[in-house]
Amino acid sequence: MARVLCLHGLGGTGATMQPLADALSAIGHDVGAPSLPGHGSQPEDLIGIAWDDWLDSTHSFEPDVVVGQSMGAMLGLAMAAERRCRAAVAINPVATDPDAVEALEWRLSRGHEWLELGPSTVDEVAYARLPLAAVLAMHRGIATVVLTDVRVPVLIVTSANDEVVDPAGSAAVAAALGASVQRVTLHLGGHVATLDADRDTLIAAVIEFVADQV
């Protein structure tokens, strides 16, 4: 059995990953699904939080496999690049986007502070708005992840109907990895795949991948 760390995306909580974590735990894996710094309380708590704060919070875990969604996917790949796991699963990863960084810097320079989020398509415990500074911190941090340093097996799961992240970003991440990559595409749900219509397909794919690593 494996030690598995599940990491949620920006604005979410560990509960976002709970269906997947529960399924892995039910078959004997040792699973953690923490809420990252600044999450699980109020959006203002994200102000002043940096990428390194999120990444550093994972150092209390010694996982065999990291399963991350959205921002959590890139945190997991950062851990893989640092040789801190034996395999990684990236669900709807947020690819490096210089245009997003430029746009966020422009908005912040003109006094804008918040990103208001539309209604969620799933029943998720998540913030309804995000500090633009936190979104910028995420994008800047993602740009520091050296994907060519990832030498462990990676499963990339992509929601074809992702309404938050461009699905093409998964291909960009896959092409940059210095590792063996498996791909799974989900066709029913959206960005928060762990809670959406493809949840069972996702869980089955992750369970099979994790089994192959132990």
N, C-alpha and C positions, 0 to 999 in steps of 0.2 A: 504494500500500500504506500501511497505517496503523501507527502506534505504539500498542500495546495494553498496558495494565497490568491484570493479574489479581490480585485481592485476596481472600484467604480469610477465613473466619470465626473467631470466638473459639475458641481451643484447637486450631485446625488448623495447617496449614503450607502453604507454596507448592505442595507436592505434591498437595494437594487440588484445585488448579486445573490440574494438569499435563495431563490429557487434553484439556481445552479449549485450553490454551496451545499444546500440540503441534499440534493441528488448525489453529489460526490460523497458527502458524509455518510449517506445511507448505505453505500457499498464499501465503507470501511476506510475511506481516505480521511486524513487529518486536515481539516479545512478551516481557514481563517478568512473572514470577510469584514475587515475593519472599516470604519468611516475615517476618511483622510482628514488631516488638519483643516480647520475652518468649515467643516461640513457637519450637518446634523443638528444645527441650532438656528442661527439666523444669518442671512446673506452678508451682513456687515462683518461677520467673523472671518470672511475671506479677505478682507482688506489688509494688506501688508503681508499676506502669505505668498511665498515664492515657490518655484518649482522644487528647489532643494529641500524645502520643508516637507513637501509631499514625499519626495524620494527618500529623505532621511527617516521618515516615519516607518518605512518598510524594513529598517535595519534590525528591528527586534524579531523579525521573522527569518527563518532559514528554510525556504520552500524548495521542494524539488521542481514544482511547476508553478508558474505564475499565470493566472487567467485575468486579463484586464479588458475593460470595456471603455471605448472612447479615449479620454485622457488616461484612464487606468491601463489601457492597452499599451500606450507609449511609456508609461512608468514601468510596466512589466518588461518591455523591450530594453529599457535603460538598465534594469536589473540584469537582464540576460547579457547585455553588452559588458557589464561589470563582472560577469561569471558568477552571478549570485543565484543561479537556478540551472536546472538541467534541461528545461524546455519551457516554452511560453505559448500562450494562446492570446491572440490579439483580435478582439471583437470590435468591428467598426473603428479602427484606429484613426486618430486625427493626424494626418500627414503634415509635414513641414509646409508652411504657407507664408512666404514673405509678403504677399499682398495683404494678408490678414493682419500681419504685424504692422505694416505701414498704415492701414486703415484705422486700426485701434490706436496707434500713436497719434494720428491726426485728430481723432475724436476726443481723446484725452487732452490734447493740447488746446482744444476749444471748449474745455470745461464740461464735457459730457462725462458722467461718472458711472452710469448704469446701463446694462443690457436687459431690457424687459423681455421675458420669454413668453411665447404663446402657450396656449393650453396644451398640456401633455396628451399624447395619444394613448398613454397607458396609465395604470393606477400606480404612480410612483411617488415615494417620499422624496421630494426634491425642492430646491429653491425656485421661486417664481421669477426671480431676477438675479443677475450676477454683476458684481463690480467689474467694470471694464478692465481695471488694473489686474484683476485675477485672470481674466481671459487672456490678457496680454502676457502675463507671467506664464500661463500654460503654453502659449505659442512660442514664446522665447525659449522655454525649457525644452520643448519638443525639438527645436532646432539644434539643441546641444547633444541629442542622442546620436551616437555614432553607430548607425545600423550595420555598417560593415564589420563591426566588432562582435556582432551577434553570431555565435558559432554553434548554437544549440538548435534542435528542431523547433520549428514554429508552425503553429496552425493559425491561419488568418481566416476569420469568419466575416463575411460582408453581407449586409442587408441591401439588396438591390434597390429597395424603396426608401433608403435612409433619407430622412427629411432634415437632418442636422449636418451630417458630414458627407461630403462628396464620395460616393462609393468608389470612384476612380482612385481615391487616395490609397485604398488597400493595395492596388496594383503597384503604385509608386513605392509603398513600404516594402512589398514583397520583392521588388526588383532591387532595392537597395540592401537587402539583408545578405550577410555573408554566411547563410545557413540553408539547410534543407527546409523548404516551405511546402506546406499543404494548404489548399484553399477549399473553403466551403462557402457557397452562396445561398442566402436565405431569400425567399421570394414573396413572403406574405406580410411580414411586419416591417417596422421602421427601426429607428436608431437604437432604442433601448431594447435590444434583442432578448435580453434575459427575462423580460416581462411581457413580450409581445407574442404575436400569433405563431411565430416560428420557435417558440421556447423549447418545445420537446425535441425538435430537430437539432437545435443548438446543443441542448444538454446531451443528446445521444452522441453527437460528434465530439464533444469535449471529453466525455467519458471514454470513448474509444481511443482518442489521442492520448489521454493520460495513462490508460492501461498499457499502451505501447511504450511508454517511457519508464515503466517500473518493472 
